[in-house]
Every structure is written in C-alpha cells, then in structure tokens.
C-alpha cells in the first residue's frame, strides 16, 4: 500500500514540475533523482496531507483483526463492537443482536460448555479371555473367564469372574421368569448333547456369552436387578467371607478386592453388598497390619453412611474408624461426635458387635 501511495506522489510531483517548467520558460530540470526529492519534501508532504496518510489497507486491517483474535485466550467469546450495519442507525441494531453474529457464537459456546459438563455413560464390555476344560471325578465342564472392561479407560487391576455353562443357564432362566417381555429378544446358546468340549464349540459359546451379557446390560431394568448383579459378585462375597472366617486374610483380601472392582464396574457402589465389601477389606487390612488402607476403607464407608444414622453397620464402622485414626494419627473428632450421638439416641454402643463380628455373621444368600 505504501508503495502505491509513493508512486502516486511521484506522478503528482512530476506533473507539478512540468507545469512549473512550462511557466518559467523551460528551465533546466534539477539533477537530483525523484527519490531524493521525496526524502527532502517528506515534512512538507505530511503537512499538506494533514495527517490523512495511512499505510494500512483493508486487507491489512483484516490481518490485524486476525492477529488480535489469535492473541486472545482460547474459549473466550469475541467482544461485540456495538457498531450497527450501515451507520449509527443501522437496520439490525447492535452487533450482539445481529442474526448469525456474535449471538450465535455465544449460543454455540454455551452448548459446548454444557456438552463438556455432561458425562456420557461409559460402555461396559464383557470379554471372555480364556476357557479351560475342568475334569472332576463325577463331572466335566468348561470354565470361562470373563473380564469386565470399561471402554475408554485403562484399569490397572482387572475385574474378572469365572463361570461355567450351568451358571449362565441359571441366570438366563431366572431372568426369563421375572422379565419375560424384556428377555424375548435375548439370545442364549443352546445346550448340546455332543461335542461340548471341542475348540469350535467353546469358541462359539464364548462369543455367545459375551453378546448375552452385553445385551442384558443394555436393558436398564435387568442391569439393576439383583439376579443380574449377584451373578457377578455374590460368589466372590461368599468365598471371601469363608476365607475371612478361617483366618486366611491374605487370600480373603484378594477376593474382597475383586468383588469391590466388580461392583465398581457395574455401578453399584452404594448398596448393602458394597458396604459389606468395604467391611471385609477393612478387617483384612487391619489383620495384616495395613492400618492406612483399613482406615481409608472405613472413611469411604462412612461417606456412604453420611445420611443413614440407623444402618446396622454405622456403629461398627465408627468404632473401627476411631481406633484406626488414633493408630495412624488422623483426625477422629467427627467420628467420636457421631458415636456420642448414637449413644444418646439409641442403645449403648458397647452392646453392638465389632466390624469383624458383623462380617462373620452376615448371611449371604
């Protein structure tokens, strides 16, 4: 742009010089080039143009606006100029009220913020990772190992179950008795009289069981039913309870931990079974002298029992939490205050069982 303006000025000055030469009778031209004339007359040009000289074209203005927009923080809405189209009294009024203008931009940004704040439900995948033929004295069956995997996330420790065909068949039968209409479109592999242990049959059944569990989990009522949930973690809870009663705390801890992961994957972390799982983890950690982990389990349970003052496990968890907090040097004043409130509102806490006694006596049907 500056080059074009200089070019025009050269032609204008050249025209003036020719007119002056004709007026003075053809005086000799100066020996200085045009560039020297421009440099010497810069001050005079600025005075004559009265400050109207601008080296920013329309294209340059657009580039400057883009650079300013690039310098703004990402995610910030563009600032409206407040200038109307067609002058001060334009047809559309302020820029913020123009259709397709910054109003649409703000609406899109609001929708984007809402979409980021809302969490889409995670998909749970069921994958048969292995199948082994088990031969006992009176029977022979295939044991399938199924992993519960949350899509889009990496789980350090897997949540796994081992089930045989009869376990799947029992689940299918119980669900069809209760959810006949919902189960009408759910396919289940038929039982065969021969060739049950061939690699082809095991592979087909493995794929069929994956589809079967995925279909069940996609139906909300079935997904929340006790029949479906207990199929996954009830066996682990019973086994962990037996191991705890016999003093095999290390083995029991691994089983309690798998039951914890299963319930976490299935999204039932507020049920009575989950509180019992936390009790089992706390007892085993305490018996293995892992007091920090036991204290953390008690804290998680007390958070779930925040609004349940009449739950039978509240007193035992409070007692265990106060004891463990004293051992590990944590704050125990809130639990002591809740214990005092229970003493004043109900029976003496000394008459209630400990957390381990509740765990052993709890029936798991």
DRENDO-1510 file (C-alpha; in Angstrom, 1 decimal, always signed):
<recs>
REC; n; res; u; v; w
REC; 1; UNK; +0.0; +0.0; +0.0 .
REC; 2; UNK; +2.8; +2.4; +0.9 .
REC; 3; UNK; +4.5; +1.7; -2.5 .
REC; 4; UNK; +1.2; +2.7; -4.3 .
REC; 5; UNK; +0.9; +5.9; -2.4 .
REC; 6; UNK; +4.6; +6.8; -3.1 .
REC; 7; UNK; +4.0; +6.0; -6.8 .
REC; 8; UNK; +1.0; +8.4; -6.9 .
REC; 9; UNK; +3.0; +11.1; -5.1 .
REC; 10; UNK; +5.8; +10.8; -7.7 .
REC; 11; UNK; +3.4; +11.3; -10.6 .
REC; 12; UNK; +1.8; +14.2; -8.8 .
REC; 13; UNK; +5.1; +15.9; -8.2 .
REC; 14; UNK; +6.3; +15.2; -11.7 .
REC; 15; UNK; +3.1; +16.8; -13.1 .
REC; 16; UNK; +3.7; +19.9; -10.9 .
REC; 17; UNK; +7.3; +20.1; -12.0 .
REC; 18; UNK; +6.3; +20.0; -15.7 .
REC; 19; UNK; +3.8; +22.8; -15.2 .
REC; 20; UNK; +6.4; +24.9; -13.3 .
REC; 21; UNK; +8.9; +24.3; -16.2 .
REC; 22; UNK; +6.4; +25.5; -18.8 .
REC; 23; UNK; +5.5; +28.5; -16.6 .
REC; 24; UNK; +9.2; +29.6; -16.3 .
REC; 25; UNK; +10.1; +29.2; -19.9 .
REC; 26; UNK; +11.6; +25.8; -19.9 .
REC; 27; UNK; +14.1; +26.0; -17.0 .
REC; 28; UNK; +16.5; +23.2; -16.8 .
REC; 29; UNK; +15.5; +20.2; -14.7 .
REC; 30; UNK; +17.3; +19.5; -11.4 .
REC; 31; UNK; +20.0; +17.0; -11.4 .
REC; 32; UNK; +18.6; +15.2; -8.3 .
REC; 33; UNK; +16.5; +12.0; -8.8 .
REC; 34; UNK; +12.9; +11.7; -7.7 .
REC; 35; UNK; +13.7; +9.6; -4.6 .
REC; 36; UNK; +15.8; +12.5; -3.3 .
REC; 37; UNK; +13.0; +14.9; -3.9 .
REC; 38; UNK; +10.6; +12.7; -1.8 .
REC; 39; UNK; +13.1; +12.4; +1.0 .
REC; 40; UNK; +13.7; +16.1; +1.1 .
REC; 41; UNK; +10.0; +17.0; +0.9 .
REC; 42; UNK; +8.7; +14.5; +3.5 .
REC; 43; UNK; +7.9; +17.1; +6.1 .
REC; 44; UNK; +6.0; +19.2; +3.6 .
REC; 45; UNK; +4.0; +16.3; +2.4 .
REC; 46; UNK; +3.0; +15.3; +5.8 .
REC; 47; UNK; +1.8; +18.9; +6.5 .
REC; 48; UNK; -0.2; +19.1; +3.2 .
REC; 49; UNK; -1.9; +15.8; +3.7 .
REC; 50; UNK; -2.9; +16.9; +7.3 .
REC; 51; UNK; -2.4; +13.5; +8.9 .
REC; 52; UNK; -4.5; +11.6; +6.4 .
REC; 53; UNK; -1.6; +9.4; +5.2 .
REC; 54; UNK; -2.4; +5.8; +6.2 .
REC; 55; UNK; -0.3; +2.7; +5.4 .
REC; 56; UNK; -3.0; +0.2; +6.4 .
REC; 57; UNK; -5.2; -1.2; +3.7 .
REC; 58; UNK; -8.5; -3.1; +4.1 .
REC; 59; UNK; -6.5; -6.3; +3.7 .
REC; 60; UNK; -4.1; -5.2; +6.4 .
REC; 61; UNK; -7.0; -4.4; +8.7 .
REC; 62; UNK; -8.3; -7.9; +8.3 .
REC; 63; UNK; -4.9; -9.3; +9.1 .
REC; 64; UNK; -4.6; -7.2; +12.2 .
REC; 65; UNK; -8.0; -8.4; +13.4 .
REC; 66; UNK; -7.0; -12.0; +12.9 .
REC; 67; UNK; -3.8; -11.4; +14.8 .
REC; 68; UNK; -5.7; -9.8; +17.7 .
REC; 69; UNK; -8.2; -12.7; +17.7 .
REC; 70; UNK; -5.2; -15.1; +17.7 .
REC; 71; UNK; -3.8; -13.3; +20.8 .
REC; 72; UNK; -7.0; -13.8; +22.8 .
REC; 73; UNK; -7.4; -16.7; +25.3 .
REC; 74; UNK; -8.9; -19.8; +23.7 .
REC; 75; UNK; -12.6; -20.3; +24.6 .
REC; 76; UNK; -13.2; -16.6; +25.2 .
REC; 77; UNK; -16.2; -15.2; +23.3 .
REC; 78; UNK; -15.4; -12.5; +20.8 .
REC; 79; UNK; -16.2; -9.0; +22.1 .
REC; 80; UNK; -19.1; -7.3; +20.1 .
REC; 81; UNK; -18.1; -4.0; +18.5 .
REC; 82; UNK; -21.5; -2.4; +19.1 .
REC; 83; UNK; -21.5; -0.7; +15.7 .
REC; 84; UNK; -24.6; -1.1; +13.6 .
REC; 85; UNK; -24.6; -2.2; +10.0 .
REC; 86; UNK; -25.0; +0.8; +7.6 .
REC; 87; UNK; -24.1; +3.5; +10.1 .
REC; 88; UNK; -25.1; +4.6; +13.6 .
REC; 89; UNK; -28.8; +4.0; +13.0 .
REC; 90; UNK; -28.4; +0.7; +11.1 .
REC; 91; UNK; -31.1; -1.8; +10.3 .
REC; 92; UNK; -30.0; -4.5; +12.7 .
REC; 93; UNK; -29.0; -2.5; +15.7 .
REC; 94; UNK; -26.1; -3.6; +17.9 .
REC; 95; UNK; -23.8; -6.4; +16.7 .
REC; 96; UNK; -24.8; -8.6; +19.6 .
REC; 97; UNK; -28.4; -8.7; +18.2 .
REC; 98; UNK; -27.5; -9.5; +14.6 .
REC; 99; UNK; -28.7; -12.9; +13.3 .
REC; 100; UNK; -25.7; -15.1; +12.6 .
REC; 101; UNK; -23.4; -12.7; +14.5 .
REC; 102; UNK; -21.9; -13.0; +18.0 .
REC; 103; UNK; -25.2; -14.1; +19.4 .
REC; 104; UNK; -24.9; -17.4; +17.5 .
REC; 105; UNK; -21.3; -17.7; +18.6 .
REC; 106; UNK; -22.3; -17.3; +22.3 .
REC; 107; UNK; -25.1; -19.9; +21.9 .
REC; 108; UNK; -22.6; -22.4; +20.4 .
REC; 109; UNK; -20.1; -21.8; +23.1 .
REC; 110; UNK; -22.9; -22.3; +25.7 .
REC; 111; UNK; -23.8; -25.6; +24.1 .
REC; 112; UNK; -20.2; -26.6; +24.1 .
REC; 113; UNK; -19.8; -25.9; +27.8 .
REC; 114; UNK; -22.9; -27.9; +28.6 .
REC; 115; UNK; -21.8; -30.8; +26.5 .
REC; 116; UNK; -18.4; -30.9; +28.2 .
REC; 117; UNK; -20.1; -30.8; +31.7 .
REC; 118; UNK; -22.4; -33.7; +30.9 .
REC; 119; UNK; -20.7; -37.1; +31.2 .
REC; 120; UNK; -21.8; -39.6; +28.6 .
REC; 121; UNK; -22.5; -43.1; +30.2 .
REC; 122; UNK; -19.5; -45.4; +29.8 .
REC; 123; UNK; -20.0; -48.6; +28.0 .
REC; 124; UNK; -19.2; -51.8; +29.8 .
REC; 125; UNK; -17.6; -54.6; +27.8 .
REC; 126; UNK; -17.6; -58.3; +28.6 .
REC; 127; UNK; -14.7; -60.3; +27.2 .
REC; 128; UNK; -14.1; -64.0; +27.5 .
REC; 129; UNK; -10.3; -64.1; +27.9 .
REC; 130; UNK; -9.9; -67.8; +28.4 .
REC; 131; UNK; -11.8; -71.1; +28.6 .
REC; 132; UNK; -10.5; -74.3; +30.2 .
REC; 133; UNK; -11.9; -77.8; +30.4 .
REC; 134; UNK; -12.1; -79.0; +34.0 .
REC; 135; UNK; -12.4; -82.7; +34.7 .
REC; 136; UNK; -13.5; -83.9; +38.1 .
REC; 137; UNK; -14.4; -87.4; +39.3 .
REC; 138; UNK; -18.0; -87.2; +38.6 .
REC; 139; UNK; -18.3; -84.3; +36.0 .
REC; 140; UNK; -16.5; -82.5; +33.2 .
REC; 141; UNK; -17.2; -78.9; +32.3 .
REC; 142; UNK; -15.8; -75.8; +30.7 .
REC; 143; UNK; -14.8; -72.9; +32.9 .
REC; 144; UNK; -15.0; -69.5; +31.2 .
REC; 145; UNK; -13.1; -66.4; +32.5 .
REC; 146; UNK; -14.8; -63.1; +31.7 .
REC; 147; UNK; -13.3; -59.7; +32.2 .
REC; 148; UNK; -15.4; -56.6; +32.8 .
REC; 149; UNK; -13.8; -53.7; +30.9 .
REC; 150; UNK; -14.9; -50.1; +30.8 .
REC; 151; UNK; -14.4; -48.7; +27.3 .
REC; 152; UNK; -12.1; -45.7; +27.0 .
REC; 153; UNK; -10.4; -46.3; +30.3 .
REC; 154; UNK; -7.3; -48.3; +31.5 .
REC; 155; UNK; -7.9; -50.3; +34.6 .
REC; 156; UNK; -4.7; -51.3; +36.4 .
REC; 157; UNK; -6.4; -54.3; +38.1 .
REC; 158; UNK; -8.9; -56.4; +36.2 .
REC; 159; UNK; -12.4; -57.3; +37.4 .
REC; 160; UNK; -12.8; -60.9; +36.5 .
REC; 161; UNK; -15.2; -63.8; +37.1 .
REC; 162; UNK; -15.1; -67.5; +36.2 .
REC; 163; UNK; -18.4; -69.2; +35.3 .
REC; 164; UNK; -19.5; -72.4; +33.7 .
REC; 165; UNK; -22.3; -73.0; +31.3 .
REC; 166; UNK; -24.7; -74.0; +34.1 .
REC; 167; UNK; -24.2; -70.7; +35.8 .
REC; 168; UNK; -25.2; -68.8; +32.6 .
REC; 169; UNK; -28.1; -71.1; +32.1 .
REC; 170; UNK; -29.3; -70.4; +35.7 .
REC; 171; UNK; -29.1; -66.7; +35.1 .
REC; 172; UNK; -31.0; -67.0; +31.9 .
REC; 173; UNK; -33.7; -69.0; +33.5 .
REC; 174; UNK; -34.2; -66.6; +36.5 .
REC; 175; UNK; -34.3; -63.5; +34.3 .
REC; 176; UNK; -36.8; -65.1; +31.9 .
REC; 177; UNK; -39.1; -65.9; +34.8 .
REC; 178; UNK; -39.0; -62.3; +36.0 .
REC; 179; UNK; -38.5; -60.3; +32.8 .
REC; 180; UNK; -40.4; -62.3; +30.2 .
REC; 181; UNK; -41.1; -59.4; +27.8 .
REC; 182; UNK; -37.6; -57.9; +28.0 .
REC; 183; UNK; -35.9; -61.3; +27.6 .
REC; 184; UNK; -37.9; -62.2; +24.5 .
REC; 185; UNK; -35.3; -60.8; +22.2 .
REC; 186; UNK; -32.2; -62.0; +24.1 .
REC; 187; UNK; -30.4; -65.0; +22.5 .
REC; 188; UNK; -28.9; -67.7; +24.6 .
REC; 189; UNK; -26.7; -70.6; +23.3 .
REC; 190; UNK; -28.5; -74.0; +23.3 .
REC; 191; UNK; -27.3; -76.9; +25.3 .
REC; 192; UNK; -25.7; -79.7; +23.2 .
REC; 193; UNK; -25.6; -83.4; +23.9 .
REC; 194; UNK; -22.4; -84.0; +22.0 .
REC; 195; UNK; -19.2; -82.2; +21.1 .
REC; 196; UNK; -19.4; -79.8; +24.0 .
REC; 197; UNK; -15.6; -79.7; +24.6 .
REC; 198; UNK; -14.4; -79.1; +21.0 .
REC; 199; UNK; -12.5; -75.9; +20.3 .
REC; 200; UNK; -15.1; -74.8; +17.8 .
REC; 201; UNK; -18.0; -75.2; +20.3 .
REC; 202; UNK; -16.1; -73.4; +23.1 .
REC; 203; UNK; -15.2; -70.5; +20.8 .
REC; 204; UNK; -18.8; -70.1; +19.6 .
REC; 205; UNK; -20.1; -70.2; +23.2 .
REC; 206; UNK; -17.5; -67.7; +24.3 .
REC; 207; UNK; -18.7; -65.2; +21.7 .
REC; 208; UNK; -22.3; -66.0; +22.5 .
REC; 209; UNK; -21.8; -65.4; +26.3 .
REC; 210; UNK; -20.2; -62.0; +25.5 .
REC; 211; UNK; -23.2; -61.0; +23.4 .
REC; 212; UNK; -25.6; -62.4; +26.0 .
REC; 213; UNK; -24.1; -60.3; +28.9 .
REC; 214; UNK; -23.8; -57.2; +26.7 .
REC; 215; UNK; -27.5; -57.5; +25.7 .
REC; 216; UNK; -28.6; -57.9; +29.3 .
REC; 217; UNK; -26.5; -54.9; +30.5 .
REC; 218; UNK; -28.1; -52.7; +27.8 .
REC; 219; UNK; -31.6; -53.2; +29.4 .
REC; 220; UNK; -31.9; -50.8; +32.4 .
REC; 221; UNK; -34.3; -52.9; +34.5 .
REC; 222; UNK; -32.3; -56.1; +34.1 .
REC; 223; UNK; -29.0; -54.3; +34.6 .
REC; 224; UNK; -30.2; -53.1; +38.1 .
REC; 225; UNK; -31.8; -56.4; +39.1 .
REC; 226; UNK; -30.4; -58.5; +41.9 .
REC; 227; UNK; -30.4; -61.6; +39.7 .
REC; 228; UNK; -28.0; -59.9; +37.2 .
REC; 229; UNK; -25.8; -58.2; +39.8 .
REC; 230; UNK; -25.4; -61.2; +42.1 .
REC; 231; UNK; -24.4; -63.4; +39.1 .
REC; 232; UNK; -21.1; -61.3; +39.1 .
REC; 233; UNK; -20.1; -60.8; +42.7 .
REC; 234; UNK; -22.2; -62.9; +45.1 .
REC; 235; UNK; -19.8; -65.9; +44.6 .
REC; 236; UNK; -16.8; -63.8; +45.4 .
REC; 237; UNK; -18.5; -62.3; +48.5 .
REC; 238; UNK; -19.3; -65.8; +49.9 .
REC; 239; UNK; -15.8; -67.1; +49.2 .
REC; 240; UNK; -14.2; -64.0; +50.8 .
REC; 241; UNK; -16.4; -64.4; +53.9 .
REC; 242; UNK; -15.4; -68.1; +54.3 .
REC; 243; UNK; -11.7; -67.2; +53.9 .
REC; 244; UNK; -12.1; -64.4; +56.5 .
REC; 245; UNK; -13.8; -66.7; +59.0 .
REC; 246; UNK; -11.0; -69.2; +58.7 .
REC; 247; UNK; -8.3; -66.6; +59.2 .
REC; 248; UNK; -6.9; -66.7; +55.7 .
REC; 249; UNK; -6.8; -62.9; +55.4 .
REC; 250; UNK; -4.3; -62.6; +52.5 .
REC; 251; UNK; -6.4; -64.8; +50.3 .
REC; 252; UNK; -9.6; -63.2; +51.5 .
REC; 253; UNK; -8.2; -59.7; +50.8 .
REC; 254; UNK; -7.7; -60.6; +47.1 .
REC; 255; UNK; -11.2; -61.9; +46.8 .
REC; 256; UNK; -12.8; -58.9; +48.6 .
REC; 257; UNK; -10.8; -56.6; +46.3 .
REC; 258; UNK; -12.1; -58.4; +43.2 .
REC; 259; UNK; -15.7; -58.1; +44.5 .
REC; 260; UNK; -15.0; -54.4; +45.0 .
REC; 261; UNK; -13.9; -53.9; +41.4 .
REC; 262; UNK; -16.8; -55.9; +40.1 .
REC; 263; UNK; -19.3; -53.7; +41.9 .
REC; 264; UNK; -17.4; -50.6; +40.8 .
REC; 265; UNK; -17.6; -51.6; +37.2 .
REC; 266; UNK; -21.3; -52.4; +37.5 .
REC; 267; UNK; -22.0; -49.1; +39.2 .
REC; 268; UNK; -23.5; -50.4; +42.5 .
REC; 269; UNK; -21.2; -48.7; +44.9 .
REC; 270; UNK; -23.9; -47.6; +47.3 .
REC; 271; UNK; -25.6; -51.0; +48.1 .
REC; 272; UNK; -25.5; -53.1; +51.2 .
REC; 273; UNK; -23.2; -55.6; +49.5 .
REC; 274; UNK; -20.7; -52.9; +48.7 .
REC; 275; UNK; -20.7; -51.8; +52.4 .
REC; 276; UNK; -20.1; -55.4; +53.4 .
REC; 277; UNK; -17.2; -55.5; +50.9 .
REC; 278; UNK; -15.7; -52.4; +52.5 .
REC; 279; UNK; -16.0; -54.0; +55.9 .
REC; 280; UNK; -14.2; -57.1; +54.6 .
REC; 281; UNK; -11.4; -55.0; +53.1 .
REC; 282; UNK; -11.0; -53.0; +56.4 .
REC; 283; UNK; -10.9; -56.2; +58.5 .
REC; 284; UNK; -8.4; -58.0; +56.3 .
REC; 285; UNK; -6.2; -54.9; +56.0 .
REC; 286; UNK; -6.2; -54.4; +59.8 .
REC; 287; UNK; -5.4; -58.0; +60.5 .
REC; 288; UNK; -2.5; -57.8; +58.0 .
REC; 289; UNK; -1.3; -54.6; +59.9 .
REC; 290; UNK; -2.1; -52.4; +56.9 .
REC; 291; UNK; -3.7; -49.7; +59.0 .
REC; 292; UNK; -3.6; -46.9; +56.5 .
REC; 293; UNK; -5.6; -49.0; +53.9 .
REC; 294; UNK; -8.0; -50.1; +56.6 .
REC; 295; UNK; -8.6; -46.5; +57.7 .
REC; 296; UNK; -9.3; -45.5; +54.1 .
REC; 297; UNK; -11.9; -48.2; +53.7 .
REC; 298; UNK; -13.7; -47.0; +56.9 .
REC; 299; UNK; -13.7; -43.4; +55.6 .
REC; 300; UNK; -15.2; -44.4; +52.3 .
REC; 301; UNK; -17.9; -46.4; +54.1 .
REC; 302; UNK; -18.7; -43.5; +56.5 .
REC; 303; UNK; -19.1; -41.2; +53.5 .
REC; 304; UNK; -21.7; -43.6; +52.1 .
REC; 305; UNK; -23.4; -43.8; +55.5 .
REC; 306; UNK; -23.5; -40.0; +55.9 .
REC; 307; UNK; -27.3; -39.8; +55.9 .
REC; 308; UNK; -28.0; -43.3; +57.3 .
REC; 309; UNK; -28.0; -43.0; +61.1 .
REC; 310; UNK; -29.9; -46.2; +61.6 .
REC; 311; UNK; -27.8; -48.5; +59.4 .
REC; 312; UNK; -26.6; -51.6; +61.4 .
REC; 313; UNK; -23.0; -51.1; +60.1 .
REC; 314; UNK; -22.7; -47.5; +61.1 .
REC; 315; UNK; -21.7; -48.1; +64.7 .
REC; 316; UNK; -19.1; -50.8; +63.9 .
REC; 317; UNK; -17.6; -48.6; +61.2 .
REC; 318; UNK; -17.4; -45.6; +63.5 .
REC; 319; UNK; -15.7; -47.7; +66.2 .
REC; 320; UNK; -13.2; -49.0; +63.7 .
REC; 321; UNK; -12.6; -45.6; +62.3 .
REC; 322; UNK; -11.9; -44.0; +65.7 .
REC; 323; UNK; -9.5; -46.8; +66.6 .
REC; 324; UNK; -7.6; -46.7; +63.3 .
REC; 325; UNK; -7.5; -42.9; +63.2 .
REC; 326; UNK; -5.8; -43.0; +66.6 .
REC; 327; UNK; -3.3; -45.6; +65.3 .
REC; 328; UNK; -2.4; -43.7; +62.1 .
REC; 329; UNK; -2.5; -40.2; +63.6 .
REC; 330; UNK; -5.6; -39.0; +61.7 .
REC; 331; UNK; -8.4; -36.7; +62.8 .
REC; 332; UNK; -11.1; -38.7; +64.7 .
REC; 333; UNK; -13.2; -35.9; +66.3 .
REC; 334; UNK; -16.1; -36.2; +63.8 .
REC; 335; UNK; -16.4; -39.9; +64.2 .
REC; 336; UNK; -16.3; -39.5; +68.0 .
REC; 337; UNK; -19.1; -36.9; +67.8 .
REC; 338; UNK; -21.2; -39.3; +65.8 .
REC; 339; UNK; -20.6; -42.1; +68.2 .
REC; 340; UNK; -21.6; -39.8; +71.1 .
REC; 341; UNK; -24.8; -39.0; +69.2 .
REC; 342; UNK; -25.6; -42.7; +68.7 .
REC; 343; UNK; -25.1; -43.3; +72.4 .
REC; 344; UNK; -27.5; -40.6; +73.3 .
REC; 345; UNK; -30.1; -41.6; +70.8 .
REC; 346; UNK; -30.0; -45.4; +70.9 .
REC; 347; UNK; -28.7; -48.4; +72.8 .
REC; 348; UNK; -25.3; -48.5; +74.3 .
REC; 349; UNK; -22.6; -48.9; +71.6 .
REC; 350; UNK; -20.7; -51.4; +73.8 .
REC; 351; UNK; -23.5; -53.9; +73.1 .
REC; 352; UNK; -23.1; -53.7; +69.4 .
REC; 353; UNK; -20.8; -56.2; +67.5 .
REC; 354; UNK; -17.5; -55.2; +66.1 .
REC; 355; UNK; -16.9; -54.8; +62.4 .
REC; 356; UNK; -15.4; -58.3; +62.2 .
REC; 357; UNK; -18.3; -59.9; +64.1 .
REC; 358; UNK; -20.8; -58.2; +61.7 .
REC; 359; UNK; -18.8; -59.5; +58.8 .
REC; 360; UNK; -18.7; -63.1; +60.0 .
REC; 361; UNK; -22.4; -63.2; +61.0 .
REC; 362; UNK; -23.8; -61.5; +57.9 .
REC; 363; UNK; -25.8; -64.1; +55.9 .
REC; 364; UNK; -25.1; -64.1; +52.1 .
REC; 365; UNK; -28.0; -65.8; +50.5 .
</recs>
